[in-house]
Amino acid sequence: MPDALSRGGEPMTAGRVAFRIAVPPVSGVLRPRLVAVCLVLAALAFLAFCVETSVGDLPLPLTDVLRAVAGAGDPGTELIVRELRLPRSLAGLLVGIAFGVSGALLQAMTHNPLASPDMMGITQGAGTAVVAGLVLGWDAGLGTQALGLLGALTAALLVYVLAWKRGTSGYRIVLVGVGVAWICTSVTDYLMARGQRFQAQAALGWLVGNLNGRTWQQIGPLAIALAVLLPVALLLGRLMRTLELGDDVARGLGTRVRTVRVAVLLVSVGLVAFGTATAGPVAFVALAAPQVAQRLAGTSFPPPVAAGLTGAVMVLVSDLAARELVPDTELPVGIVTGVLGAPVLLWLLVRANRAGSGG
């Protein structure tokens, strides 16, 4: 099919528009479908955020919620929205973004749709460290964010070292990650059995993935981590495009393959560690969100921005369902995401087997 020309004189193919700006000197490729999907997902995330904030023992109209967030509501409504409900809704939004972007980076790096933090032991490593701090009192003054980051980094380092064989491949990283995940799960189960009843209950409520009782103190570290790591993730996304051509071609184009992979792994670990420390290991979001976003956008790789927005929508809608499905009971959000994500995992496994890549 011959290329058409865009207004700037650059070639335009199906689904892509090349652009070039003279001042400042910037050029690139614009994907209209991806932009449209991101805008729609952002609108859905904002709507889910507002509805989540309006729901509670005292239902509030969406207009009152918006006024309270903007600081123009009455004092009673502002107290309910800002101090009681907004931290929970904001936690769901940020955790969904963190998990979605982390999963997109790992799946793009390994070229494997089954690669995600909760399939590769990273989430389980963060959970083991936090549970050890809760049950054994090993926190030494560290918060759950620091413990989660330490556990996730340790698990990721273990996966990388064990998968190393004159380099790393996505296939080996995923297989080793599954083994590390089960090791961390077993250690966590042992700690739960050893802990006292109160400690075990506190750890269990966190392990399921829960947004109940979130506070501004828990959201602050996650917000800072996202402000630092998201721009880095977007920059790495451009470098990872060359990895799709193969390691040899990527090296020929000047990409430092090993450095990019280590950087992607560190950014993914940071995102999932702070997200897990805030809300616990919310199941299947990092696995399902990138795949849903990729199919909506029609790209050959999981787009990080769309994956993050998809993760935010998934967590907020799941938490809303967890609060409203059973009367007088607030289920942990991880239960709902697990119910929604398990069919996605089965579908990916069936699809991989049919394609001849599922072993």
Buried (B, 14 or more C-beta within 10 A) or exposed (E): EEEEEBEEEBEBEEBBBBBEEEEEEEEEEBBEBBBEBBEBBBEBBBBBBBBBBBBBEEEBEEEBBBBBBEEEBEEEBBEBBBEBBBBBBBBBBBBBBBBBBBBBBBBBBBBBBBBBBBBBBBBBBBBBBBBBBBBEEEBEEBBBBBBBBBBBBBBBBBBBEBBEEEEBBBBBBBBBBBBBBEBBBEBBEEBBEEBEEEBBEBBBBBBBBBBBEBEEEBBEBBBEBBEEBBEBBEEBBEBBBBBEEEBEEBEEEEBEBEEBBBBBBBBBBBBBBBBBBBBBBBBBBBBBBBBBBBEBBEBEBBBBBBBBBBBBBBBBBBBBBBBEEEEEEBBBBBBBBBBBBBEBBEEBBEEBEEEEEEE
